[in-house]
């Protein structure tokens, strides 16, 4: 008997059997979601850390830019002091002074240092003639002043004087609106002022290059006699200046863009980009020589995910697959255990059914044997007759039992039942019996009842009917009347004339009462002069319990 507690536990685990693949997949989804949430949390923390670091980098970069501007302004103040302290500064003096301050002229990201006096337009001719006579016969201010223009600021000195820089000599910076605005603001404030975005004359062959200038006004006199003598200035190529400032901050995995005034493509001065995926962006305004710049930075990282996220994602995916595999293994084992227990439960049910069936059949068989023994005793004339009759009828039951045992008591073929009961009368003389009919399977109880009926008919034929003469014949034919009913037709011929007996014998009672009751159908037994004729209707049915057993095999 299977332990009921074990069966109850299997019933509780029925979902393993019902969803053998769904639950492992659900475990995989849960593990994957956990991994995804962990990666998201790591990425969120990483973004916060990067933003804090980015703010620190922005402060560092802005300080580097302001420091470079301050360093250049310090040099320009020194130059302004030179021109303010002397009435006239020669070209050689300026060259020596510039070399002492800037060396080769590329110090702190500038392209050098220059001097541009502020000249009234009405005195321009005098200045041009003086410079042509003293230094350069071809020196001529360009572009020429517009009508109504009050001042010009031509570049007189520029250091270093390389071929790129010499082309700016005599250029009137006051003619350019952006440069003029910066110089006017410097005169008004009395301190260094940076210009907006300009295109340097030195970059004539590179139209996309952006630059700016810082002007230091040289003021002489005081009070009502205070006047601006000119400007000491430094030109800057924005890209070179940003590269110089980059020497002052540490993180080179940062995108840096510098805009003049506001963030717009047309205001871009310079930018530096690094490899990787663009991350968070921050911007800040800085003051550069009383002029506003906007510094925009964004950090870079290698790949879409941080290293910690990639490691978590890898091991999370691996764990998810392992969980799904373990879940699949557990559900398969649970499903297999359930199938085994269900099979054992089914076998136990079959065994119980077989036991009940066996008890039922044993009782039926014993009841049949008792009935046969009682009726045989009443009809027997002596003990020998009783023994012979009882033995023959028990052998008839045994023959049908043998047929049923061969099919494990599932069914018995109708033809085999008839043939087994007539076998003793067919040895050496098969011509006495003719049998025909389709293959029909009978339930065990019906087969045993039919076997008893055929035995009684055969015994009667052997004692009083067709089998008592050599020319006697027995014809047995069976057919199917419907899906649930078959008919067996017994007919004798060639025997002695037959008359209906005055006294009912045991065989007749057995056929018309016991067999008819067992088969649930009326038996038609006729004693015709030419021979006994009998029609038996047999149910075509199967015992459910035995059918259940055959299906489970």
Helices and strands as residue ranges (DSSP letters): H 4-12, H 14-18, H 22-85, H 91-102, G 107-109, E 113-117, E 119-120, G 121-123, H 124-134, E 151-152, E 155-159, H 163-166, G 173-175, H 177-189, E 193-194, G 201-203, E 211-220, G 223-225, E 227-237, H 238-246, E 254-260, G 265-267, E 268-272, E 277-287, E 292-301, H 307-379, H 383-406, E 412-413, H 414-422, G 423-425, G 430-432, E 433-437, E 441-442, H 444-463, G 466-468, E 473-482, E 485-493, H 506-509, I 510-515, H 516-519, E 524-528, E 531-539, H 544-552
